[in-house]
Amino acid sequence: MTKKVILITGSSGRIGKACVHRLADKYQVVGFDRKTTIHSKEMDHITMDISSDDSVHQAIAQVKERYGNQIESVIHLAAYYSFGDTHPELYDKITVQGTRRLLENLQPFQVGQFIFSSTLLVHAPCKLGQKINEDSPLEPKWDYPKSKVKTEEIISQKRGNIPAVIMRIAGCYDDECHSIPIAHNVQRIYEHEWEAHLYPGSVKHGNPFLHMSDMVDAIELAIQKRTQLPPELIVLIGEDKTASYQQLQEHISEILNHTDYHVFRVPKWIAKEGAKIQSHLPFVSDNFIQPWMIDLADDHYALDISRAKKTLGWSPKHFVLDQLPVMLSGLKTDPLAWYQTNELEPPYWLVKASEEAHLRR
C-alpha cells in the first residue's frame, strides 16, 4: 500500500527533525529545506528556499512529479526567528511572504490539511491567576510574534479550500534542553554570574513551555483527526502550568547544588543600560539579553488548553520543572558537551578543566 504524503517545511530544524522521525513509518515524508546537506533516510529531501518564488515553485513541481497531486498534510515550520534586531525585514520575506508563496503553489493540489506553527506570544499577557485562551486579545510586542499574526491572516486569505490548523505554541525544550532562554538562565547560574541574581520584573511571573515530544504529539493528533476538525482551527499548545521565573531559577540552582541563590529586582532603566553596555563587550560570552527584552520582563502567560483537549484529545505529558533534572544531567556529567549542544560559548576555565580532564584519561 502506497504511503500518503506529508510535506514538512523547515525539516532540518529541531521540530522538523522530530516530526520526520515520528511520522516516517506511517507516511511518505517529503522534507523542504534550503540546506542541501540534509539527506535523511527517513524522508525525501527537496531543496527549497521559501524566500524565493522560483525555488518554492520548483520544489512543489518536484512533489507533483514524484508523488502526484494528493497531499495528506503540510506541516509548515519554516520561519525566521532571531532575538536580535539586525534584519527585521526577513520576518516578512521568509515568514509572511514565504507562507503566501507556499499556499499559492499548493492550490492545484488536493491538500487534506495545512498545519502552521504560530506562537502564544501573539496574545496579550495576562494577570497572575488568569489564563489565556484562543479568543483572548492579540497584542504581539516584537517582530517575531508580529510576523506570526500577519502570517495567520495570510493563511485565512490564501488557503482556499485547504483546511488549516494554526497552532499557537509555547517555547519548546527537550531532554537536552535546546531552549535558548532556559539554557542562558542555566549558564548564568552555573558560572555564578551576578546577572543571575537580578531581574527587572516580577519574579512571580513566567512563561509556559512545551516538551518537544508533546509538540509532535499534537501535530500527529491533528493529522489523525483532520477529517473531524473545522476548516480553520486555532489552538493553543503548551503546558497548562506556568513556572514562575523564581521557581525556574531556584530549581536550576538546587539541581546544580548552588545554595547561594537569591534574586533581587532591579529597575528597568538600570537593566537596559547594563544590557546595552554588555552587548558591546567582546569578552562577555552571554549577550543574550537585549535592551528591548527588559520591557517584557513583567509579562505573564498562562494557558487554557481546553480547546486542544477537546478537539485534538491532546494534553501535555511533561512539565518543565519536572524535566529540569533530565535537561541538566548532561551538564553535570560533561559540561563542555552540554554547552556545545546548546550553542553556548563556554568560559575559559571550563575549557581548560575539560582539557586537563582529557589529558588525565
C-alpha positions as CSV (number, residue, x, y, z in Angstrom):
1,M,0.0,0.0,0.0
2,T,1.4,3.4,-1.0
3,K,2.0,5.7,1.9
4,K,0.2,9.1,2.0
5,V,2.4,12.1,1.5
6,I,3.3,14.6,4.3
7,L,5.2,17.7,3.4
8,I,7.3,19.4,6.2
9,T,8.9,22.8,5.6
10,G,11.9,23.5,7.8
11,S,12.6,19.8,8.0
12,S,16.2,20.3,9.3
13,G,15.0,22.3,12.3
14,R,14.5,20.7,15.7
15,I,10.7,20.4,15.4
16,G,11.1,19.4,11.8
17,K,13.5,16.6,12.6
18,A,11.3,15.3,15.4
19,C,8.3,15.3,13.1
20,V,10.2,13.4,10.4
21,H,11.3,10.8,12.9
22,R,7.8,10.3,14.3
23,L,5.9,10.2,11.0
24,A,8.3,8.5,8.6
25,D,7.0,5.0,9.4
26,K,3.4,5.8,8.6
27,Y,3.7,8.4,5.8
28,Q,5.9,9.3,2.9
29,V,7.6,12.3,4.3
30,V,8.9,15.0,2.0
31,G,11.2,17.5,3.7
32,F,11.6,21.0,2.4
33,D,14.7,22.9,3.5
34,R,17.3,25.2,1.9
35,K,20.1,23.1,3.5
36,T,21.2,20.8,0.7
37,T,23.4,18.7,3.1
38,I,20.3,17.2,4.8
39,H,19.6,13.8,3.3
40,S,17.8,11.7,5.9
41,K,16.9,8.1,5.1
42,E,13.6,8.7,6.7
43,M,12.4,11.3,4.2
44,D,12.7,12.5,0.6
45,H,14.6,15.8,0.8
46,I,13.8,18.6,-1.7
47,T,15.9,21.7,-1.5
48,M,13.7,24.8,-1.2
49,D,14.3,28.4,-0.3
50,I,11.0,29.7,1.0
51,S,12.1,33.3,0.4
52,S,12.3,32.7,-3.4
53,D,9.2,32.5,-5.7
54,D,11.1,30.3,-8.2
55,S,12.5,28.0,-5.5
56,V,9.1,27.3,-4.0
57,H,7.5,26.8,-7.4
58,Q,10.2,24.3,-8.5
59,A,10.1,22.4,-5.2
60,I,6.3,22.0,-5.4
61,A,6.7,20.9,-9.0
62,Q,9.1,18.2,-7.9
63,V,6.5,16.9,-5.4
64,K,3.9,16.7,-8.2
65,E,6.3,14.9,-10.5
66,R,7.2,12.3,-7.8
67,Y,4.0,11.8,-5.9
68,G,1.1,13.3,-7.8
69,N,-1.3,16.0,-6.6
70,Q,-2.6,14.5,-3.4
71,I,-1.0,15.6,-0.1
72,E,-2.3,14.4,3.3
73,S,-0.9,17.2,5.3
74,V,1.5,20.1,5.1
75,I,3.4,20.9,8.3
76,H,4.7,24.4,7.8
77,L,7.5,25.1,10.3
78,A,9.9,27.2,8.2
79,A,10.1,30.8,9.5
80,Y,12.6,33.5,10.5
81,Y,13.4,33.7,14.2
82,S,16.0,35.9,15.9
83,F,16.4,37.5,19.3
84,G,18.5,40.2,17.6
85,D,17.1,43.2,15.7
86,T,19.5,43.4,12.8
87,H,17.3,42.0,10.0
88,P,13.6,42.7,10.7
89,E,12.8,42.6,7.0
90,L,13.4,38.9,7.0
91,Y,10.3,38.3,9.0
92,D,8.2,39.5,6.1
93,K,10.3,38.0,3.4
94,I,10.6,34.5,5.0
95,T,7.7,34.0,7.4
96,V,4.9,36.1,5.9
97,Q,5.6,36.1,2.2
98,G,7.1,32.6,2.4
99,T,3.7,31.2,3.6
100,R,1.9,33.1,0.9
101,R,4.2,31.6,-1.8
102,L,3.7,28.1,-0.3
103,L,-0.1,28.3,-0.2
104,E,-0.4,29.8,-3.7
105,N,1.7,26.9,-5.1
106,L,-0.4,24.3,-3.2
107,Q,-3.7,25.4,-4.7
108,P,-3.7,23.0,-7.7
109,F,-3.1,20.1,-5.2
110,Q,-5.6,18.2,-3.2
111,V,-4.3,19.1,0.3
112,G,-6.0,17.5,3.3
113,Q,-4.6,19.9,5.8
114,F,-2.2,22.8,6.4
115,I,-0.7,23.0,9.9
116,F,1.1,26.2,10.8
117,S,3.4,26.7,13.8
118,S,2.5,30.1,15.3
119,T,3.3,31.3,18.9
120,L,1.4,32.0,22.1
121,L,3.2,35.4,22.1
122,V,0.6,36.7,19.6
123,H,-1.6,37.2,22.7
124,A,-1.5,39.9,25.2
125,P,-0.1,38.8,28.6
126,C,-2.5,38.0,31.4
127,K,-2.6,38.8,35.1
128,L,-1.4,36.4,37.7
129,G,-4.2,33.9,38.3
130,Q,-5.8,34.3,34.9
131,K,-5.4,32.2,31.8
132,I,-5.2,32.9,28.0
133,N,-7.4,31.1,25.5
134,E,-7.6,31.3,21.8
135,D,-10.2,34.1,21.9
136,S,-8.1,36.3,24.2
137,P,-6.9,39.7,22.8
138,L,-3.9,39.8,20.4
139,E,-1.0,42.0,21.4
140,P,2.2,40.9,19.7
141,K,5.1,43.0,21.2
142,W,8.1,42.3,19.0
143,D,8.9,41.3,15.4
144,Y,8.6,37.5,15.8
145,P,5.0,37.4,17.1
146,K,4.0,40.3,14.9
147,S,5.1,38.2,11.8
148,K,3.0,35.3,13.1
149,V,-0.1,37.4,13.3
150,K,0.4,38.6,9.8
151,T,1.0,35.1,8.6
152,E,-2.2,33.8,10.3
153,E,-4.0,36.4,8.3
154,I,-2.3,35.3,5.1
155,I,-3.4,31.7,5.8
156,S,-7.0,32.8,6.2
157,Q,-6.8,34.8,2.9
158,K,-4.9,32.3,0.8
159,R,-5.7,28.8,2.0
160,G,-8.7,28.5,-0.4
161,N,-10.3,25.1,0.2
162,I,-7.4,23.8,2.2
163,P,-8.3,23.2,5.9
164,A,-5.9,24.9,8.3
165,V,-4.8,24.3,11.8
166,I,-2.9,27.2,13.4
167,M,-1.0,26.0,16.5
168,R,0.0,28.8,18.9
169,I,2.8,27.0,20.6
170,A,4.8,27.7,23.8
171,G,8.6,27.7,23.8
172,C,9.9,24.2,23.1
173,Y,12.6,22.3,25.0
174,D,13.7,18.7,25.1
175,D,15.7,16.3,27.3
176,E,19.0,18.0,26.3
177,C,17.4,21.5,26.9
178,H,17.6,23.1,23.5
179,S,15.7,26.1,24.8
180,I,17.5,29.4,24.4
181,P,16.0,31.1,27.4
182,I,16.4,28.2,29.7
183,A,20.0,27.4,28.5
184,H,21.1,31.0,29.1
185,N,19.5,31.0,32.6
186,V,21.4,27.8,33.4
187,Q,24.6,29.3,32.0
188,R,24.4,32.4,34.3
189,I,23.7,30.3,37.4
190,Y,26.3,27.6,36.5
191,E,29.0,30.3,36.0
192,H,28.0,32.2,39.2
193,E,27.3,35.4,37.1
194,W,26.0,38.3,39.1
195,E,23.2,38.8,36.5
196,A,21.6,35.6,37.7
197,H,20.6,37.4,40.9
198,L,19.0,40.4,39.2
199,Y,15.6,40.6,37.4
200,P,13.8,43.7,36.1
201,G,10.3,42.3,36.5
202,S,8.1,40.3,38.9
203,V,9.8,37.0,39.8
204,K,6.3,35.6,40.3
205,H,5.5,35.9,36.6
206,G,6.6,33.5,33.9
207,N,6.0,31.8,30.6
208,P,4.8,28.3,29.8
209,F,7.0,25.8,28.0
210,L,6.4,22.7,25.8
211,H,8.4,19.5,25.6
212,M,9.3,18.5,22.1
213,S,7.6,15.1,22.2
214,D,4.4,16.8,23.4
215,M,4.6,19.2,20.4
216,V,5.0,16.3,18.0
217,D,2.1,14.5,19.7
218,A,-0.2,17.5,19.0
219,I,0.9,17.6,15.3
220,E,0.4,13.8,14.9
221,L,-3.1,14.0,16.5
222,A,-4.0,16.9,14.2
223,I,-3.1,14.8,11.2
224,Q,-5.0,11.7,12.5
225,K,-8.1,13.8,13.3
226,R,-8.0,16.1,10.3
227,T,-11.4,15.0,8.9
228,Q,-13.1,15.7,12.2
229,L,-11.7,19.3,12.6
230,P,-13.3,22.5,11.4
231,P,-12.0,24.1,8.2
232,E,-9.9,26.6,10.2
233,L,-8.8,25.8,13.7
234,I,-6.7,27.9,16.1
235,V,-5.4,26.0,19.1
236,L,-3.0,26.8,21.9
237,I,-0.4,24.1,22.5
238,G,1.6,24.4,25.7
239,E,1.9,23.2,29.3
240,D,-1.1,24.1,31.4
241,K,1.1,25.1,34.3
242,T,3.4,28.1,34.2
243,A,6.6,28.1,36.3
244,S,7.5,31.5,37.6
245,Y,10.9,33.0,37.0
246,Q,11.8,32.5,40.6
247,Q,10.7,28.8,40.6
248,L,12.7,28.2,37.4
249,Q,15.8,29.8,38.8
250,E,15.5,28.1,42.2
251,H,15.1,24.7,40.7
252,I,18.1,25.2,38.4
253,S,20.2,26.3,41.4
254,E,19.1,23.4,43.5
255,I,20.0,20.9,40.8
256,L,23.4,22.4,40.4
257,N,23.9,22.5,44.2
258,H,24.2,26.3,44.2
259,T,22.7,27.1,47.6
260,D,23.5,30.8,47.5
261,Y,20.8,31.7,45.0
262,H,18.8,34.9,45.8
263,V,17.2,37.2,43.2
264,F,16.7,41.0,43.5
265,R,14.5,43.2,41.5
266,V,16.4,45.9,39.6
267,P,14.8,49.0,37.9
268,K,14.2,48.6,34.2
269,W,16.3,51.6,33.3
270,I,19.3,50.2,35.0
271,A,18.8,46.8,33.4
272,K,18.6,48.4,30.0
273,E,21.8,50.4,30.4
274,G,23.5,47.2,31.7
275,A,22.3,45.2,28.6
276,K,23.5,48.0,26.3
277,I,26.9,48.0,27.8
278,Q,27.2,44.3,27.9
279,S,26.2,43.8,24.3
280,H,29.2,45.8,23.2
281,L,31.8,44.0,25.4
282,P,33.7,41.5,23.3
283,F,34.9,39.4,26.4
284,V,31.3,38.8,27.6
285,S,30.2,35.4,26.4
286,D,26.5,35.7,27.2
287,N,25.0,38.6,25.3
288,F,21.6,37.0,25.1
289,I,19.6,39.7,27.0
290,Q,18.9,42.6,24.7
291,P,17.6,46.0,25.9
292,W,14.2,45.6,24.2
293,M,13.6,42.4,26.3
294,I,13.7,44.4,29.5
295,D,10.3,46.0,28.8
296,L,8.8,42.4,28.5
297,A,10.1,41.2,31.9
298,D,6.8,41.7,33.7
299,D,4.7,39.9,31.1
300,H,3.0,36.8,32.3
301,Y,1.4,34.0,30.3
302,A,-0.7,31.0,31.4
303,L,-2.7,28.9,29.1
304,D,-6.2,27.4,29.0
305,I,-5.7,24.4,26.7
306,S,-9.2,23.1,26.9
307,R,-9.7,23.5,23.1
308,A,-6.7,21.3,22.4
309,K,-8.0,18.7,24.8
310,K,-11.5,18.8,23.2
311,T,-10.6,19.0,19.5
312,L,-7.4,17.0,19.4
313,G,-7.6,14.9,22.5
314,W,-4.2,16.4,23.4
315,S,-2.7,17.3,26.8
316,P,1.0,17.7,27.8
317,K,2.8,14.8,29.4
318,H,5.6,16.9,30.7
319,F,6.2,19.9,32.9
320,V,9.3,22.0,32.6
321,L,10.2,22.0,36.4
322,D,9.9,18.2,36.5
323,Q,12.1,17.9,33.4
324,L,15.0,20.1,34.6
325,P,16.9,17.3,36.3
326,V,16.9,15.4,32.9
327,M,17.9,18.6,31.0
328,L,20.8,19.3,33.3
329,S,22.1,15.8,33.7
330,G,24.4,16.3,30.7
331,L,25.7,19.5,32.2
332,K,26.7,17.7,35.4
333,T,28.4,14.8,33.6
334,D,30.0,16.6,30.6
335,P,29.7,20.4,30.9
336,L,31.5,21.3,27.8
337,A,29.4,18.9,25.6
338,W,26.3,20.4,27.1
339,Y,27.5,23.9,26.2
340,Q,28.2,22.8,22.7
341,T,24.8,21.1,22.4
342,N,23.1,24.2,23.4
343,E,25.3,26.5,21.3
344,L,26.7,28.4,24.3
345,E,30.2,29.9,24.5
346,P,32.0,28.1,27.4
347,P,34.1,30.2,29.8
348,Y,37.9,29.8,29.7
349,W,38.0,27.9,33.0
350,L,35.6,25.3,31.7
351,V,37.5,24.7,28.5
352,K,40.8,24.4,30.5
353,A,39.2,22.0,33.0
354,S,37.9,19.8,30.2
355,E,41.3,19.7,28.5
356,E,43.0,18.8,31.8
357,A,40.5,16.0,32.4
358,H,41.1,14.7,28.9
359,L,44.9,14.6,29.5
360,R,44.4,12.6,32.7
361,R,42.5,9.8,30.9
